[in-house]
């Protein structure tokens, strides 16, 4: 293992309600769903209609421009509804679970005995390919790309983030099988980012780099920047730790197994802990009877508080999310408002006296405390992004649609999660992540 890469810039936000390291297995829910909206840039085409019977691993929809990239059902059963939005945009494909429906049989084999093309074909047919994302842009990888390397971060520094050492306890052999498969997909290196006391240091066929520092040290984009930064025209792939398990299970059993452990956390959760559920499970199925109040007036987030998506109880967990967070909405009256001394408030700029207690945890809500204002240079962003990038100048280049400046200022290196802290700390309330995605979409459209 190489020497520790120490990051100074960033910010740890200590929230109340971290998940206790206790695991409970939930039964298979009555329905699950895949949401095409979870995949930026995807134009979905349906493979099924309502009332179609499917097995676990059968295709529900595919990418219009890459028909070989399919999205498969996490469970066997019947397609009960295809929910659409404006202009008939597909929002959800809902499957009613039926254990007797069975699973599609795929090839069971040791990845070390297969070629890269055989592994790629199996991942495409089984619907596991969409778990692999490409950098730049943070979108589903193209099977036609030749990745310079594959990067995996084995720890998450976001607020209340799950502990992957705990989640993968007893599953390291399966994780290694997944790594062996991924190694065949690149002529380069599989890089594993770890932190102190990591359980992943014994993994083989990888290059391990240790990182330390505040959030966003656990972001794979930050790790790429400090390990092997990408030049224009180069492509790397990334994948989440638990998604490597999906690949490992596929080759070990010959079947898809979309069982996922999520951290159910937040100050509005009575007993935060870990739950084993299925990909695309209903939100209400996980949270019912487990919140401090049963009226669902809290802010429910699929993902973490910085980058997650606000969801309603009737919707479904996000495709890539390994946590479900519930915090107060923050729509109640705040006594004294800005004049409060802030004894129980957290401040990114250390405005309040609470900065003297770095280990204190806070019950924070979703209140923005003001509206959008003029976008001015403040020096805030640069303190929160541990990269050789000027965030404000990049964002302003996006706003004026200057493609050359976007390239020069590093748009190929970042996605929304890398700038999420900037949006949190911004005194001007700028929607940083939306602006960045707009810029990324422009680059995809112009340059591909």
TORKOL-4160 file (C-alpha; in steps of 0.2 Angstrom, whole numbers, padded with zeros to 4 digits, m for minus):
448
<pt num="1" X="0000" Y="0000" Z="0000"/>
<pt num="2" X="0006" Y="0017" Z="m0004"/>
<pt num="3" X="0009" Y="0031" Z="0008"/>
<pt num="4" X="m0006" Y="0040" Z="0015"/>
<pt num="5" X="m0013" Y="0054" Z="0005"/>
<pt num="6" X="m0018" Y="0068" Z="0017"/>
<pt num="7" X="m0032" Y="0080" Z="0012"/>
<pt num="8" X="m0034" Y="0096" Z="0022"/>
<pt num="9" X="m0048" Y="0105" Z="0013"/>
<pt num="10" X="m0066" Y="0100" Z="0016"/>
<pt num="11" X="m0079" Y="0099" Z="0030"/>
<pt num="12" X="m0086" Y="0086" Z="0041"/>
<pt num="13" X="m0104" Y="0089" Z="0046"/>
<pt num="14" X="m0108" Y="0080" Z="0062"/>
<pt num="15" X="m0127" Y="0076" Z="0062"/>
<pt num="16" X="m0137" Y="0067" Z="0075"/>
<pt num="17" X="m0144" Y="0050" Z="0071"/>
<pt num="18" X="m0130" Y="0039" Z="0064"/>
<pt num="19" X="m0135" Y="0021" Z="0061"/>
<pt num="20" X="m0130" Y="0009" Z="0075"/>
<pt num="21" X="m0121" Y="m0006" Z="0069"/>
<pt num="22" X="m0135" Y="m0018" Z="0070"/>
<pt num="23" X="m0142" Y="m0027" Z="0055"/>
<pt num="24" X="m0160" Y="m0032" Z="0052"/>
<pt num="25" X="m0166" Y="m0041" Z="0037"/>
<pt num="26" X="m0183" Y="m0035" Z="0030"/>
<pt num="27" X="m0194" Y="m0047" Z="0020"/>
<pt num="28" X="m0196" Y="m0045" Z="0001"/>
<pt num="29" X="m0208" Y="m0030" Z="m0002"/>
<pt num="30" X="m0224" Y="m0032" Z="m0011"/>
<pt num="31" X="m0218" Y="m0021" Z="m0025"/>
<pt num="32" X="m0201" Y="m0014" Z="m0031"/>
<pt num="33" X="m0197" Y="m0002" Z="m0045"/>
<pt num="34" X="m0184" Y="0004" Z="m0057"/>
<pt num="35" X="m0183" Y="0023" Z="m0061"/>
<pt num="36" X="m0176" Y="0029" Z="m0077"/>
<pt num="37" X="m0174" Y="0046" Z="m0069"/>
<pt num="38" X="m0160" Y="0039" Z="m0058"/>
<pt num="39" X="m0149" Y="0038" Z="m0074"/>
<pt num="40" X="m0143" Y="0055" Z="m0080"/>
<pt num="41" X="m0144" Y="0056" Z="m0099"/>
<pt num="42" X="m0153" Y="0040" Z="m0102"/>
<pt num="43" X="m0167" Y="0039" Z="m0115"/>
<pt num="44" X="m0176" Y="0023" Z="m0110"/>
<pt num="45" X="m0186" Y="0011" Z="m0121"/>
<pt num="46" X="m0198" Y="m0001" Z="m0113"/>
<pt num="47" X="m0195" Y="m0020" Z="m0115"/>
<pt num="48" X="m0211" Y="m0025" Z="m0106"/>
<pt num="49" X="m0229" Y="m0019" Z="m0104"/>
<pt num="50" X="m0241" Y="m0019" Z="m0090"/>
<pt num="51" X="m0246" Y="m0037" Z="m0084"/>
<pt num="52" X="m0231" Y="m0045" Z="m0091"/>
<pt num="53" X="m0223" Y="m0059" Z="m0081"/>
<pt num="54" X="m0205" Y="m0057" Z="m0078"/>
<pt num="55" X="m0191" Y="m0066" Z="m0069"/>
<pt num="56" X="m0178" Y="m0058" Z="m0058"/>
<pt num="57" X="m0165" Y="m0053" Z="m0071"/>
<pt num="58" X="m0177" Y="m0050" Z="m0085"/>
<pt num="59" X="m0175" Y="m0034" Z="m0094"/>
<pt num="60" X="m0188" Y="m0020" Z="m0090"/>
<pt num="61" X="m0181" Y="m0006" Z="m0101"/>
<pt num="62" X="m0165" Y="m0002" Z="m0111"/>
<pt num="63" X="m0155" Y="0013" Z="m0117"/>
<pt num="64" X="m0161" Y="0019" Z="m0134"/>
<pt num="65" X="m0144" Y="0023" Z="m0140"/>
<pt num="66" X="m0135" Y="0008" Z="m0132"/>
<pt num="67" X="m0148" Y="m0006" Z="m0134"/>
<pt num="68" X="m0136" Y="m0018" Z="m0126"/>
<pt num="69" X="m0137" Y="m0009" Z="m0110"/>
<pt num="70" X="m0152" Y="m0016" Z="m0101"/>
<pt num="71" X="m0160" Y="m0013" Z="m0084"/>
<pt num="72" X="m0167" Y="m0029" Z="m0076"/>
<pt num="73" X="m0180" Y="m0033" Z="m0063"/>
<pt num="74" X="m0173" Y="m0035" Z="m0046"/>
<pt num="75" X="m0187" Y="m0048" Z="m0042"/>
<pt num="76" X="m0198" Y="m0060" Z="m0051"/>
<pt num="77" X="m0216" Y="m0056" Z="m0053"/>
<pt num="78" X="m0228" Y="m0046" Z="m0063"/>
<pt num="79" X="m0226" Y="m0028" Z="m0070"/>
<pt num="80" X="m0241" Y="m0020" Z="m0062"/>
<pt num="81" X="m0238" Y="m0002" Z="m0068"/>
<pt num="82" X="m0228" Y="0009" Z="m0079"/>
<pt num="83" X="m0229" Y="0027" Z="m0072"/>
<pt num="84" X="m0226" Y="0042" Z="m0083"/>
<pt num="85" X="m0224" Y="0060" Z="m0081"/>
<pt num="86" X="m0225" Y="0075" Z="m0093"/>
<pt num="87" X="m0224" Y="0071" Z="m0111"/>
<pt num="88" X="m0226" Y="0053" Z="m0107"/>
<pt num="89" X="m0209" Y="0052" Z="m0099"/>
<pt num="90" X="m0206" Y="0036" Z="m0090"/>
<pt num="91" X="m0204" Y="0038" Z="m0071"/>
<pt num="92" X="m0206" Y="0021" Z="m0064"/>
<pt num="93" X="m0208" Y="0003" Z="m0069"/>
<pt num="94" X="m0216" Y="m0006" Z="m0055"/>
<pt num="95" X="m0215" Y="m0025" Z="m0052"/>
<pt num="96" X="m0226" Y="m0035" Z="m0040"/>
<pt num="97" X="m0215" Y="m0048" Z="m0032"/>
<pt num="98" X="m0219" Y="m0066" Z="m0033"/>
<pt num="99" X="m0206" Y="m0078" Z="m0026"/>
<pt num="100" X="m0212" Y="m0092" Z="m0037"/>
<pt num="101" X="m0208" Y="m0083" Z="m0053"/>
<pt num="102" X="m0190" Y="m0088" Z="m0051"/>
<pt num="103" X="m0174" Y="m0080" Z="m0059"/>
<pt num="104" X="m0165" Y="m0080" Z="m0075"/>
<pt num="105" X="m0151" Y="m0092" Z="m0076"/>
<pt num="106" X="m0134" Y="m0085" Z="m0081"/>
<pt num="107" X="m0117" Y="m0092" Z="m0083"/>
<pt num="108" X="m0109" Y="m0098" Z="m0067"/>
<pt num="109" X="m0090" Y="m0096" Z="m0068"/>
<pt num="110" X="m0074" Y="m0090" Z="m0060"/>
<pt num="111" X="m0070" Y="m0073" Z="m0068"/>
<pt num="112" X="m0052" Y="m0078" Z="m0069"/>
<pt num="113" X="m0056" Y="m0091" Z="m0082"/>
<pt num="114" X="m0066" Y="m0079" Z="m0093"/>
<pt num="115" X="m0061" Y="m0066" Z="m0105"/>
<pt num="116" X="m0065" Y="m0048" Z="m0104"/>
<pt num="117" X="m0078" Y="m0049" Z="m0118"/>
<pt num="118" X="m0086" Y="m0064" Z="m0109"/>
<pt num="119" X="m0088" Y="m0055" Z="m0093"/>
<pt num="120" X="m0094" Y="m0039" Z="m0102"/>
<pt num="121" X="m0107" Y="m0049" Z="m0111"/>
<pt num="122" X="m0113" Y="m0057" Z="m0094"/>
<pt num="123" X="m0114" Y="m0040" Z="m0086"/>
<pt num="124" X="m0124" Y="m0033" Z="m0100"/>
<pt num="125" X="m0137" Y="m0047" Z="m0101"/>
<pt num="126" X="m0139" Y="m0048" Z="m0082"/>
<pt num="127" X="m0142" Y="m0029" Z="m0080"/>
<pt num="128" X="m0127" Y="m0026" Z="m0069"/>
<pt num="129" X="m0119" Y="m0015" Z="m0082"/>
<pt num="130" X="m0128" Y="0001" Z="m0076"/>
<pt num="131" X="m0119" Y="0000" Z="m0060"/>
<pt num="132" X="m0103" Y="0005" Z="m0069"/>
<pt num="133" X="m0101" Y="0024" Z="m0071"/>
<pt num="134" X="m0089" Y="0033" Z="m0082"/>
<pt num="135" X="m0078" Y="0048" Z="m0078"/>
<pt num="136" X="m0080" Y="0061" Z="m0085"/>
<pt num="137" X="m0098" Y="0065" Z="m0083"/>
<pt num="138" X="m0104" Y="0052" Z="m0070"/>
<pt num="139" X="m0116" Y="0043" Z="m0082"/>
<pt num="140" X="m0118" Y="0025" Z="m0086"/>
<pt num="141" X="m0102" Y="0018" Z="m0094"/>
<pt num="142" X="m0102" Y="0014" Z="m0113"/>
<pt num="143" X="m0098" Y="m0004" Z="m0117"/>
<pt num="144" X="m0088" Y="0003" Z="m0131"/>
<pt num="145" X="m0076" Y="0013" Z="m0120"/>
<pt num="146" X="m0058" Y="0007" Z="m0116"/>
<pt num="147" X="m0056" Y="0013" Z="m0098"/>
<pt num="148" X="m0039" Y="0019" Z="m0092"/>
<pt num="149" X="m0043" Y="0012" Z="m0075"/>
<pt num="150" X="m0057" Y="0007" Z="m0063"/>
<pt num="151" X="m0059" Y="0017" Z="m0046"/>
<pt num="152" X="m0068" Y="0011" Z="m0031"/>
<pt num="153" X="m0069" Y="0020" Z="m0015"/>
<pt num="154" X="m0072" Y="0009" Z="0000"/>
<pt num="155" X="m0077" Y="0022" Z="0013"/>
<pt num="156" X="m0089" Y="0037" Z="0013"/>
<pt num="157" X="m0086" Y="0053" Z="0022"/>
<pt num="158" X="m0103" Y="0061" Z="0019"/>
<pt num="159" X="m0115" Y="0065" Z="0034"/>
<pt num="160" X="m0122" Y="0049" Z="0042"/>
<pt num="161" X="m0114" Y="0039" Z="0028"/>
<pt num="162" X="m0114" Y="0019" Z="0030"/>
<pt num="163" X="m0099" Y="0010" Z="0036"/>
<pt num="164" X="m0094" Y="m0002" Z="0022"/>
<pt num="165" X="m0082" Y="m0011" Z="0034"/>
<pt num="166" X="m0098" Y="m0017" Z="0043"/>
<pt num="167" X="m0109" Y="m0019" Z="0028"/>
<pt num="168" X="m0096" Y="m0031" Z="0019"/>
<pt num="169" X="m0092" Y="m0041" Z="0035"/>
<pt num="170" X="m0092" Y="m0059" Z="0030"/>
<pt num="171" X="m0094" Y="m0055" Z="0011"/>
<pt num="172" X="m0076" Y="m0051" Z="0007"/>
<pt num="173" X="m0074" Y="m0067" Z="m0004"/>
<pt num="174" X="m0088" Y="m0062" Z="m0015"/>
<pt num="175" X="m0081" Y="m0044" Z="m0016"/>
<pt num="176" X="m0065" Y="m0052" Z="m0022"/>
<pt num="177" X="m0074" Y="m0062" Z="m0035"/>
<pt num="178" X="m0082" Y="m0045" Z="m0041"/>
<pt num="179" X="m0065" Y="m0037" Z="m0041"/>
<pt num="180" X="m0058" Y="m0051" Z="m0052"/>
<pt num="181" X="m0071" Y="m0049" Z="m0065"/>
<pt num="182" X="m0069" Y="m0030" Z="m0065"/>
<pt num="183" X="m0050" Y="m0032" Z="m0068"/>
<pt num="184" X="m0053" Y="m0041" Z="m0084"/>
<pt num="185" X="m0063" Y="m0026" Z="m0091"/>
<pt num="186" X="m0047" Y="m0014" Z="m0091"/>
<pt num="187" X="m0030" Y="m0015" Z="m0097"/>
<pt num="188" X="m0025" Y="m0003" Z="m0083"/>
<pt num="189" X="m0027" Y="m0004" Z="m0064"/>
<pt num="190" X="m0041" Y="m0006" Z="m0052"/>
<pt num="191" X="m0038" Y="0007" Z="m0039"/>
<pt num="192" X="m0045" Y="0004" Z="m0021"/>
<pt num="193" X="m0047" Y="0020" Z="m0010"/>
<pt num="194" X="m0046" Y="0015" Z="0009"/>
<pt num="195" X="m0046" Y="0024" Z="0025"/>
<pt num="196" X="m0038" Y="0020" Z="0042"/>
<pt num="197" X="m0042" Y="0003" Z="0049"/>
<pt num="198" X="m0050" Y="m0002" Z="0033"/>
<pt num="199" X="m0056" Y="m0020" Z="0030"/>
<pt num="200" X="m0051" Y="m0020" Z="0012"/>
<pt num="201" X="m0032" Y="m0019" Z="0013"/>
<pt num="202" X="m0031" Y="m0038" Z="0010"/>
<pt num="203" X="m0040" Y="m0037" Z="m0007"/>
<pt num="204" X="m0030" Y="m0043" Z="m0022"/>
<pt num="205" X="m0028" Y="m0038" Z="m0040"/>
<pt num="206" X="m0030" Y="m0020" Z="m0035"/>
<pt num="207" X="m0018" Y="m0005" Z="m0031"/>
<pt num="208" X="m0023" Y="0002" Z="m0014"/>
<pt num="209" X="m0022" Y="0020" Z="m0009"/>
<pt num="210" X="m0025" Y="0026" Z="0009"/>
<pt num="211" X="m0034" Y="0043" Z="0011"/>
<pt num="212" X="m0037" Y="0054" Z="0026"/>
<pt num="213" X="m0045" Y="0070" Z="0029"/>
<pt num="214" X="m0063" Y="0078" Z="0030"/>
<pt num="215" X="m0077" Y="0075" Z="0018"/>
<pt num="216" X="m0076" Y="0074" Z="0003"/>
<pt num="217" X="m0061" Y="0063" Z="0005"/>
<pt num="218" X="m0072" Y="0048" Z="0002"/>
<pt num="219" X="m0078" Y="0054" Z="m0015"/>
<pt num="220" X="m0071" Y="0043" Z="m0029"/>
<pt num="221" X="m0069" Y="0059" Z="m0039"/>
<pt num="222" X="m0057" Y="0066" Z="m0026"/>
<pt num="223" X="m0047" Y="0050" Z="m0026"/>
<pt num="224" X="m0045" Y="0050" Z="m0045"/>
<pt num="225" X="m0039" Y="0068" Z="m0044"/>
<pt num="226" X="m0025" Y="0063" Z="m0032"/>
<pt num="227" X="m0021" Y="0046" Z="m0039"/>
<pt num="228" X="m0022" Y="0047" Z="m0058"/>
<pt num="229" X="m0031" Y="0062" Z="m0064"/>
<pt num="230" X="m0039" Y="0061" Z="m0081"/>
<pt num="231" X="m0033" Y="0071" Z="m0096"/>
<pt num="232" X="m0045" Y="0076" Z="m0111"/>
<pt num="233" X="m0050" Y="0061" Z="m0120"/>
<pt num="234" X="m0047" Y="0049" Z="m0107"/>
<pt num="235" X="m0060" Y="0038" Z="m0098"/>
<pt num="236" X="m0061" Y="0029" Z="m0081"/>
<pt num="237" X="m0074" Y="0019" Z="m0073"/>
<pt num="238" X="m0081" Y="0019" Z="m0056"/>
<pt num="239" X="m0092" Y="0008" Z="m0046"/>
<pt num="240" X="m0099" Y="0008" Z="m0028"/>
<pt num="241" X="m0093" Y="m0005" Z="m0015"/>
<pt num="242" X="m0110" Y="m0014" Z="m0014"/>
<pt num="243" X="m0112" Y="m0015" Z="m0032"/>
<pt num="244" X="m0096" Y="m0025" Z="m0034"/>
<pt num="245" X="m0105" Y="m0038" Z="m0023"/>
<pt num="246" X="m0119" Y="m0039" Z="m0036"/>
<pt num="247" X="m0106" Y="m0044" Z="m0049"/>
<pt num="248" X="m0097" Y="m0056" Z="m0037"/>
<pt num="249" X="m0114" Y="m0065" Z="m0033"/>
<pt num="250" X="m0118" Y="m0066" Z="m0052"/>
<pt num="251" X="m0103" Y="m0076" Z="m0056"/>
<pt num="252" X="m0103" Y="m0086" Z="m0040"/>
<pt num="253" X="m0122" Y="m0092" Z="m0041"/>
<pt num="254" X="m0126" Y="m0088" Z="m0060"/>
<pt num="255" X="m0141" Y="m0078" Z="m0054"/>
<pt num="256" X="m0144" Y="m0059" Z="m0050"/>
<pt num="257" X="m0146" Y="m0055" Z="m0032"/>
<pt num="258" X="m0150" Y="m0037" Z="m0029"/>
<pt num="259" X="m0150" Y="m0038" Z="m0010"/>
<pt num="260" X="m0143" Y="m0022" Z="m0003"/>
<pt num="261" X="m0139" Y="m0016" Z="0015"/>
<pt num="262" X="m0144" Y="0002" Z="0018"/>
<pt num="263" X="m0141" Y="0013" Z="0033"/>
<pt num="264" X="m0157" Y="0021" Z="0039"/>
<pt num="265" X="m0151" Y="0036" Z="0048"/>
<pt num="266" X="m0156" Y="0054" Z="0054"/>
<pt num="267" X="m0162" Y="0063" Z="0069"/>
<pt num="268" X="m0180" Y="0059" Z="0065"/>
<pt num="269" X="m0177" Y="0040" Z="0066"/>
<pt num="270" X="m0181" Y="0032" Z="0082"/>
<pt num="271" X="m0168" Y="0018" Z="0081"/>
<pt num="272" X="m0156" Y="0021" Z="0067"/>
<pt num="273" X="m0148" Y="0005" Z="0061"/>
<pt num="274" X="m0144" Y="m0005" Z="0045"/>
<pt num="275" X="m0158" Y="m0015" Z="0035"/>
<pt num="276" X="m0155" Y="m0028" Z="0022"/>
<pt num="277" X="m0168" Y="m0025" Z="0008"/>
<pt num="278" X="m0169" Y="m0026" Z="m0011"/>
<pt num="279" X="m0165" Y="m0014" Z="m0024"/>
<pt num="280" X="m0179" Y="m0002" Z="m0028"/>
<pt num="281" X="m0189" Y="m0006" Z="m0012"/>
<pt num="282" X="m0203" Y="0006" Z="m0007"/>
<pt num="283" X="m0198" Y="0020" Z="0004"/>
<pt num="284" X="m0213" Y="0018" Z="0016"/>
<pt num="285" X="m0209" Y="m0001" Z="0017"/>
<pt num="286" X="m0193" Y="0004" Z="0026"/>
<pt num="287" X="m0198" Y="0019" Z="0036"/>
<pt num="288" X="m0216" Y="0014" Z="0042"/>
<pt num="289" X="m0217" Y="0014" Z="0061"/>
<pt num="290" X="m0199" Y="0019" Z="0063"/>
<pt num="291" X="m0199" Y="0038" Z="0064"/>
<pt num="292" X="m0202" Y="0049" Z="0079"/>
<pt num="293" X="m0218" Y="0055" Z="0072"/>
<pt num="294" X="m0230" Y="0045" Z="0060"/>
<pt num="295" X="m0236" Y="0060" Z="0050"/>
<pt num="296" X="m0222" Y="0060" Z="0037"/>
<pt num="297" X="m0219" Y="0078" Z="0038"/>
<pt num="298" X="m0201" Y="0076" Z="0039"/>
<pt num="299" X="m0188" Y="0078" Z="0025"/>
<pt num="300" X="m0186" Y="0060" Z="0018"/>
<pt num="301" X="m0170" Y="0058" Z="0007"/>
<pt num="302" X="m0165" Y="0044" Z="m0003"/>
<pt num="303" X="m0146" Y="0045" Z="m0001"/>
<pt num="304" X="m0136" Y="0057" Z="0010"/>
<pt num="305" X="m0141" Y="0075" Z="0015"/>
<pt num="306" X="m0129" Y="0083" Z="0003"/>
<pt num="307" X="m0133" Y="0074" Z="m0013"/>
<pt num="308" X="m0148" Y="0063" Z="m0010"/>
<pt num="309" X="m0165" Y="0065" Z="m0018"/>
<pt num="310" X="m0181" Y="0071" Z="m0008"/>
<pt num="311" X="m0193" Y="0057" Z="m0009"/>
<pt num="312" X="m0211" Y="0053" Z="m0003"/>
<pt num="313" X="m0216" Y="0038" Z="0006"/>
<pt num="314" X="m0225" Y="0031" Z="m0009"/>
<pt num="315" X="m0210" Y="0031" Z="m0020"/>
<pt num="316" X="m0195" Y="0020" Z="m0021"/>
<pt num="317" X="m0177" Y="0019" Z="m0016"/>
<pt num="318" X="m0164" Y="0026" Z="m0028"/>
<pt num="319" X="m0154" Y="0014" Z="m0039"/>
<pt num="320" X="m0137" Y="0019" Z="m0032"/>
<pt num="321" X="m0142" Y="0024" Z="m0015"/>
<pt num="322" X="m0135" Y="0014" Z="0001"/>
<pt num="323" X="m0144" Y="0025" Z="0014"/>
<pt num="324" X="m0160" Y="0033" Z="0018"/>
<pt num="325" X="m0160" Y="0049" Z="0028"/>
<pt num="326" X="m0174" Y="0057" Z="0038"/>
<pt num="327" X="m0171" Y="0075" Z="0046"/>
<pt num="328" X="m0183" Y="0088" Z="0051"/>
<pt num="329" X="m0192" Y="0099" Z="0037"/>
<pt num="330" X="m0187" Y="0115" Z="0046"/>
<pt num="331" X="m0204" Y="0124" Z="0042"/>
<pt num="332" X="m0207" Y="0129" Z="0060"/>
<pt num="333" X="m0205" Y="0146" Z="0068"/>
<pt num="334" X="m0187" Y="0149" Z="0074"/>
<pt num="335" X="m0186" Y="0160" Z="0090"/>
<pt num="336" X="m0175" Y="0175" Z="0087"/>
<pt num="337" X="m0170" Y="0169" Z="0070"/>
<pt num="338" X="m0153" Y="0176" Z="0064"/>
<pt num="339" X="m0150" Y="0184" Z="0081"/>
<pt num="340" X="m0149" Y="0168" Z="0090"/>
<pt num="341" X="m0132" Y="0165" Z="0099"/>
<pt num="342" X="m0131" Y="0148" Z="0090"/>
<pt num="343" X="m0128" Y="0137" Z="0105"/>
<pt num="344" X="m0135" Y="0122" Z="0096"/>
<pt num="345" X="m0131" Y="0127" Z="0078"/>
<pt num="346" X="m0117" Y="0121" Z="0067"/>
<pt num="347" X="m0108" Y="0134" Z="0056"/>
<pt num="348" X="m0097" Y="0130" Z="0041"/>
<pt num="349" X="m0088" Y="0146" Z="0044"/>
<pt num="350" X="m0086" Y="0144" Z="0063"/>
<pt num="351" X="m0098" Y="0159" Z="0066"/>
<pt num="352" X="m0105" Y="0151" Z="0082"/>
<pt num="353" X="m0097" Y="0146" Z="0099"/>
<pt num="354" X="m0101" Y="0128" Z="0095"/>
<pt num="355" X="m0085" Y="0128" Z="0084"/>
<pt num="356" X="m0076" Y="0125" Z="0101"/>
<pt num="357" X="m0084" Y="0108" Z="0102"/>
<pt num="358" X="m0078" Y="0099" Z="0086"/>
<pt num="359" X="m0086" Y="0082" Z="0092"/>
<pt num="360" X="m0103" Y="0089" Z="0095"/>
<pt num="361" X="m0117" Y="0082" Z="0085"/>
<pt num="362" X="m0131" Y="0093" Z="0078"/>
<pt num="363" X="m0150" Y="0091" Z="0074"/>
<pt num="364" X="m0150" Y="0100" Z="0058"/>
<pt num="365" X="m0165" Y="0103" Z="0046"/>
<pt num="366" X="m0169" Y="0107" Z="0028"/>
<pt num="367" X="m0172" Y="0125" Z="0030"/>
<pt num="368" X="m0162" Y="0136" Z="0018"/>
<pt num="369" X="m0162" Y="0151" Z="0029"/>
<pt num="370" X="m0164" Y="0163" Z="0015"/>
<pt num="371" X="m0166" Y="0164" Z="m0004"/>
<pt num="372" X="m0154" Y="0165" Z="m0019"/>
<pt num="373" X="m0143" Y="0180" Z="m0020"/>
<pt num="374" X="m0130" Y="0188" Z="m0031"/>
<pt num="375" X="m0116" Y="0175" Z="m0035"/>
<pt num="376" X="m0100" Y="0184" Z="m0029"/>
<pt num="377" X="m0083" Y="0178" Z="m0025"/>
<pt num="378" X="m0081" Y="0174" Z="m0007"/>
<pt num="379" X="m0067" Y="0161" Z="m0006"/>
<pt num="380" X="m0079" Y="0149" Z="0003"/>
<pt num="381" X="m0079" Y="0136" Z="m0011"/>
<pt num="382" X="m0060" Y="0134" Z="m0013"/>
<pt num="383" X="m0059" Y="0129" Z="0006"/>
<pt num="384" X="m0071" Y="0114" Z="0003"/>
<pt num="385" X="m0064" Y="0106" Z="m0013"/>
<pt num="386" X="m0048" Y="0097" Z="m0011"/>
<pt num="387" X="m0044" Y="0098" Z="m0030"/>
<pt num="388" X="m0033" Y="0110" Z="m0040"/>
<pt num="389" X="m0049" Y="0118" Z="m0047"/>
<pt num="390" X="m0057" Y="0135" Z="m0046"/>
<pt num="391" X="m0075" Y="0130" Z="m0042"/>
<pt num="392" X="m0083" Y="0148" Z="m0044"/>
<pt num="393" X="m0074" Y="0151" Z="m0061"/>
<pt num="394" X="m0079" Y="0134" Z="m0067"/>
<pt num="395" X="m0097" Y="0137" Z="m0062"/>
<pt num="396" X="m0098" Y="0155" Z="m0070"/>
<pt num="397" X="m0090" Y="0147" Z="m0086"/>
<pt num="398" X="m0105" Y="0135" Z="m0086"/>
<pt num="399" X="m0117" Y="0149" Z="m0084"/>
<pt num="400" X="m0111" Y="0159" Z="m0099"/>
<pt num="401" X="m0109" Y="0142" Z="m0109"/>
<pt num="402" X="m0091" Y="0144" Z="m0112"/>
<pt num="403" X="m0085" Y="0127" Z="m0117"/>
<pt num="404" X="m0067" Y="0131" Z="m0119"/>
<pt num="405" X="m0066" Y="0138" Z="m0102"/>
<pt num="406" X="m0076" Y="0124" Z="m0094"/>
<pt num="407" X="m0063" Y="0112" Z="m0101"/>
<pt num="408" X="m0048" Y="0122" Z="m0095"/>
<pt num="409" X="m0056" Y="0124" Z="m0078"/>
<pt num="410" X="m0058" Y="0105" Z="m0075"/>
<pt num="411" X="m0076" Y="0100" Z="m0079"/>
<pt num="412" X="m0070" Y="0083" Z="m0084"/>
<pt num="413" X="m0064" Y="0080" Z="m0066"/>
<pt num="414" X="m0080" Y="0083" Z="m0056"/>
<pt num="415" X="m0098" Y="0078" Z="m0054"/>
<pt num="416" X="m0112" Y="0085" Z="m0042"/>
<pt num="417" X="m0106" Y="0076" Z="m0026"/>
<pt num="418" X="m0088" Y="0084" Z="m0028"/>
<pt num="419" X="m0096" Y="0101" Z="m0026"/>
<pt num="420" X="m0110" Y="0097" Z="m0014"/>
<pt num="421" X="m0101" Y="0105" Z="0001"/>
<pt num="422" X="m0100" Y="0121" Z="m0009"/>
<pt num="423" X="m0119" Y="0122" Z="m0011"/>
<pt num="424" X="m0121" Y="0118" Z="0008"/>
<pt num="425" X="m0110" Y="0132" Z="0013"/>
<pt num="426" X="m0114" Y="0145" Z="0000"/>
<pt num="427" X="m0120" Y="0161" Z="0008"/>
<pt num="428" X="m0128" Y="0166" Z="m0009"/>
<pt num="429" X="m0139" Y="0150" Z="m0009"/>
<pt num="430" X="m0133" Y="0145" Z="m0027"/>
<pt num="431" X="m0139" Y="0129" Z="m0034"/>
<pt num="432" X="m0121" Y="0123" Z="m0037"/>
<pt num="433" X="m0126" Y="0105" Z="m0041"/>
<pt num="434" X="m0139" Y="0109" Z="m0054"/>
<pt num="435" X="m0127" Y="0121" Z="m0063"/>
<pt num="436" X="m0114" Y="0108" Z="m0063"/>
<pt num="437" X="m0125" Y="0095" Z="m0071"/>
<pt num="438" X="m0131" Y="0108" Z="m0084"/>
<pt num="439" X="m0113" Y="0110" Z="m0089"/>
<pt num="440" X="m0110" Y="0092" Z="m0090"/>
<pt num="441" X="m0125" Y="0089" Z="m0101"/>
<pt num="442" X="m0118" Y="0103" Z="m0112"/>
<pt num="443" X="m0101" Y="0094" Z="m0114"/>
<pt num="444" X="m0110" Y="0078" Z="m0118"/>
<pt num="445" X="m0121" Y="0086" Z="m0131"/>
<pt num="446" X="m0106" Y="0095" Z="m0139"/>
<pt num="447" X="m0092" Y="0083" Z="m0137"/>
<pt num="448" X="m0099" Y="0066" Z="m0132"/>
